[in-house]
Amino acid sequence: MSAIDDSLAIMARVGRRARWVIWGCVAFLFAIVALVSFELPNFLLNHPHIAPLVPSTPAVQAALADLPLWRRGGLFTILLLSAAPFLWALAEGAVLARLMAAGEGLSPALPPRLHRIGWALVLTLVSRPLAGMALTALITDYLAGVGTPSVQRATTLAFSSDDLGFALIGVAVIALAAIAQRIVAVAEDARGIV
């Protein structure tokens, strides 16, 4: 067995394991979003968009415990939209892991997948603040509508350093995709010579 065969075998093992880890992360993310939306809406009182606007009083907690099902569905949708770029990046990562498991880690499919992962992470710069805005509108509208004291209807648009960090990581992945495109082209040329 040559060094290249050993490297391909290692890449295939890593790809098989990574695929399971990635799909486990997707399932975990869905479970957390569903749990917070349908069973634990009081957990949202710690959310950075809601905490400054809504006091964590017993009246607020009781009102959130009685959140109607259709609003919980809206909450689920908003939180899922906030997580959508991460889900997209994870799905693309799962495809990359499948390619690695098949021994095609340096195939021409690598650069476009990396581009998509990068753009998904850049998209968090927009999706997370907009989801936070929709979240504050949904929660404060409901709490003010049921007459919860000291809560007024509000909508906030806030950017976090987390969002900027994810976007910068996305830009780095896009740059890595450009490098990978060149590496794949060189590997294809080398395969043509051999």
C-alpha positions in Angstrom: 0.0 0.0 0.0 1.3 3.4 -1.0 1.2 6.6 1.0 -1.6 7.8 -1.3 -3.6 4.7 -0.6 -3.1 5.2 3.1 -4.2 8.8 2.8 -7.3 7.9 0.8 -8.2 5.2 3.4 -7.8 7.7 6.2 -9.9 10.3 4.3 -12.6 7.7 3.7 -12.7 6.8 7.5 -12.9 10.4 8.5 -15.6 11.1 5.9 -17.8 8.2 7.2 -17.5 9.4 10.8 -17.9 13.1 9.9 -21.2 12.3 8.1 -22.7 10.8 11.2 -21.5 13.7 13.3 -22.9 16.2 10.9 -26.3 14.6 10.7 -26.3 14.3 14.4 -25.7 18.0 14.7 -28.7 18.7 12.3 -31.0 16.5 14.4 -29.8 18.1 17.6 -30.4 21.6 16.1 -33.9 20.6 15.0 -34.6 19.1 18.4 -33.5 22.2 20.3 -35.6 24.5 18.0 -38.6 22.3 18.5 -38.1 22.0 22.3 -37.7 25.8 22.8 -40.6 26.6 20.5 -43.2 24.1 21.7 -42.2 23.2 25.3 -39.9 25.8 26.8 -40.8 29.3 25.4 -39.8 30.8 28.8 -36.2 30.0 27.7 -36.5 32.9 25.2 -36.4 35.3 28.1 -32.6 34.8 28.0 -32.4 35.6 24.3 -30.2 38.7 23.6 -33.0 40.3 21.5 -35.7 39.7 24.1 -33.9 40.0 27.5 -33.6 43.8 27.4 -37.2 44.3 26.5 -39.1 41.7 28.5 -38.6 41.3 32.3 -38.5 37.8 33.6 -41.4 38.2 36.0 -43.8 35.5 37.1 -46.6 37.2 35.1 -44.4 37.1 31.9 -43.4 33.5 32.5 -47.1 32.5 33.0 -48.1 34.3 29.9 -45.4 32.6 27.8 -46.4 29.2 29.3 -49.9 29.9 27.8 -48.5 30.9 24.4 -51.1 29.6 21.8 -50.1 26.8 19.4 -50.1 29.0 16.3 -47.7 31.4 17.9 -45.5 28.5 19.0 -45.5 27.4 15.3 -44.5 31.0 14.3 -41.8 30.8 16.9 -40.6 27.5 15.5 -40.5 29.0 12.0 -38.5 32.1 13.1 -36.0 30.0 15.0 -35.6 27.6 12.1 -35.1 30.5 9.7 -32.4 31.8 12.1 -30.7 28.4 12.0 -31.3 27.9 8.2 -27.8 29.0 7.1 -26.2 26.6 9.6 -28.4 23.8 8.4 -27.4 24.6 4.8 -23.7 24.6 5.7 -24.2 21.3 7.6 -26.0 19.7 4.6 -23.2 20.8 2.3 -20.6 19.5 4.8 -22.5 16.1 4.8 -22.1 15.9 1.0 -18.4 16.7 1.4 -18.1 13.9 4.0 -19.9 11.5 1.6 -17.4 12.5 -1.1 -14.5 11.9 1.3 -16.0 8.5 2.2 -16.1 7.6 -1.4 -12.5 8.5 -1.9 -13.3 11.6 -3.9 -12.2 14.3 -1.5 -10.3 16.2 -4.2 -13.0 15.9 -6.8 -14.3 18.8 -8.9 -17.3 18.9 -6.6 -15.2 20.2 -3.7 -14.9 23.9 -4.6 -18.6 24.5 -5.3 -19.5 22.9 -2.0 -17.0 25.0 -0.1 -18.4 28.1 -1.8 -21.9 27.2 -0.7 -20.7 26.6 2.9 -19.0 30.0 2.9 -22.1 31.8 1.5 -24.3 30.0 4.1 -22.1 31.4 6.8 -22.1 34.9 5.3 -25.9 34.7 5.2 -26.0 34.6 9.0 -25.1 38.3 8.9 -28.6 38.9 7.6 -30.7 36.0 8.7 -29.9 36.1 12.5 -30.7 39.8 13.0 -33.9 39.5 10.9 -35.0 36.5 12.8 -34.2 38.3 16.1 -36.4 41.2 14.9 -39.3 38.9 14.0 -38.8 37.1 17.4 -39.1 40.3 19.4 -42.1 41.4 17.4 -43.9 38.0 18.0 -43.1 37.8 21.7 -43.7 41.4 22.6 -46.9 41.6 20.5 -48.3 38.6 22.3 -47.3 39.7 25.8 -48.6 43.2 25.3 -51.8 41.8 23.7 -52.6 39.7 26.8 -52.0 42.6 29.1 -48.8 41.6 30.7 -47.6 44.5 32.8 -44.4 46.4 31.8 -44.3 44.9 28.3 -44.9 47.0 25.3 -44.9 46.0 21.6 -41.4 46.4 20.2 -39.2 45.4 17.3 -35.5 45.5 17.4 -32.8 45.0 14.8 -29.5 44.2 16.4 -26.3 42.9 15.0 -24.0 40.7 17.1 -20.3 40.1 17.0 -21.3 36.4 16.6 -23.0 37.3 13.3 -19.9 39.2 12.1 -17.7 36.3 13.2 -19.7 33.7 11.3 -19.6 36.0 8.2 -15.9 36.4 8.4 -15.5 32.6 8.7 -17.7 32.3 5.6 -15.4 34.7 3.7 -12.4 32.6 4.7 -14.2 29.5 3.5 -15.0 31.2 0.2 -11.3 32.1 -0.1 -10.4 28.4 0.7 -12.8 27.3 -2.0 -10.8 29.4 -4.5 -7.6 27.7 -3.4 -9.3 24.3 -3.5 -10.4 25.0 -7.1 -6.8 25.5 -8.1 -5.7 22.4 -6.2 -8.4 20.3 -7.8 -7.3 21.6 -11.2 -3.7 20.6 -10.5 -4.8 17.2 -9.3 -6.9 16.7 -12.4 -3.9 17.6 -14.6 -1.7 15.1 -12.6 -4.3 12.4 -13.1 -4.2 13.1 -16.8 -0.4 12.7 -16.9 -0.4 9.4 -15.0 
